[in-house]
Amino acid sequence: MSRPFDICVRGAGIVGRAMALQLAAKRLRVALVDAPAQAASDSTPGHSDVRAYALSPASRALLESLRCWPDAAFATPVKAMEVAGDDGGMLHFEAAGHGSAALNWIVDVPALETRLAQAVEFQGLIERVDTPRPAPLTVVCEGRASASRAGWGLVYEQKPYGQHALATRVRSDRPHGEIARQWFNREGAATEVLALLPLDGPLGSACAVVWSVAPERAQALLDMDAPQLEAALDAASHGALGALHLVAQRQTWPLQWALAQQWSGAMPAADGAPGCTWVLAGDAAHAVHPLAGQGLNLGLGDVAALARLLDERPYWRPLSDAKILRAYERERKTAFAMVGHTTDALQRLFDHPHPLVAQARNWGLRGFDRSAGLKQWVTRQAMGLA
C-alpha cells in the first residue's frame, strides 16, 4: 500500500512544479495536480511561447538547488539595466559591487518549463494526478484564474491597468551587451512601457520584447505586418540597438494588480477531511505589473518561504498547522507589499498625463540615480539579496 500524500499541489506551472520539487526535497510525498496550464493569449495559436522571465539571484539559487536551472544558452545574464523616463530622466543599475555575477538572468520560458517537467518525472516522491487528492495541506498554485480560489469564494482584489502586454522576440543590428533596456514613452495621453531583455548569451543580439500598451494599441500592433511593427519598435527603442528585426510571433495578455485577501485557511468540508488546510502561492495569491520583472520572483519566493517554514516547524506541529501558514502569509504579504505596491505606484505615476507630473517624475528619476545608498538598497531588494 502506497504512503499517503503529505501535500497536494494544485497547478503544474512553473511555481507549482517548483513547489512540488522543493517539498519533495524535504522528504514529503506530493500529489501534483497536472491540469493543462493556462497560457497567455496568442494571436497566432499553435506557435511556441515567446515569453521570457527576469529571474533574480535568489530565484536562480532556488532553481539550481532543484537542478532545474536552464543551460547558459537559455539564461542570459543582465550585467546592467538602463531605464529611460518620458522626459529625459534616466536610471542606471549595475551588478558590479553587489556580490553577484548579474542583476538577474533573462530565462527562456519553454526551456525552464522543460527542466522542471523533467525533474518532476525523476522525483519519486511526486505523483502527477488529474484531480486533487486528500492531504493534510493543499497548496494552490493555479495562477490568476485559480478555480480552487474561486470555488471557495475567496476575495481576489483586482485592479486592471487598462493595458495589455505584447511579447515577441527580435534581433538587433548591434549586440545587446548584456544590458536590459526599458523606456517609458508617451503615446498620446497614455504611457507605454517597452522593455528589451537580452537573450542568447553575452555576445547575443536577440532580445525578448515586453511592451505594455493600451488594449486598442495592442490590437493595432498585432494587426501590423512585420515591417510596420519593426518600425514601431525602432521608434519606441530610440534606435538604442540599431534596427530591430522581428523573429517570432506575438502574444498578448491583459495586465493587472491583484491580491487575495486571505492566503490560508481550513479546507472546506466538501474538499477535505477535518483538520486539513490550504494555502495560496504564486499568481493565485498575487499579480504585479511586469515593469519591474518581479512576478515570477515573487512566486518562487513563496516556494522558498513555505518549504522553509514547513521544514523548520517543531516536530509536534502537523503540516496543516494554522500558525505556520499564518506566518507564511505574513512574510509573503510583506514581500508583496514592497514589490507590488512600488510597481503599482510607478505605473500610475508614469501613466499620469499632466506635464508638471512628467517633470516631477523625471526629476525624481535623476535624483534617485544619483543617490548611491538608496539605489544600492533598492537593487539588492530586487535581486533578492537583502
Secondary structure by P-SEA (a helix, b strand, c coil): ccccccbbbccccaaaaaaaaaaaaabbbbbbbcccccccccccccccccccccccaaaaaaaaaaccccccccbbbbcbbbbbcccbbbbbbbccccccccccccccaaaaaaaaaaaaaacccbbbbcbbbbccbbbbccccccaaaaaabbbbbbbbccbbbbbbccccccccccbbbbbbcccccbbbbbbbbbcccccccbbbbbbbbcaaaaaaaaaccaaaaaaaaaaaacccccbbbbcbbbbbbbbbbbbbccccccccccccccccccccccccccccccccccaaaaaaaaaaaaaaaaaacccccccccaaaaaaaaaaaaaaaaacaaaaaaaaaaaacccaaaaaaaaaaaaaaaaaaaaaaaaaaaaaccc
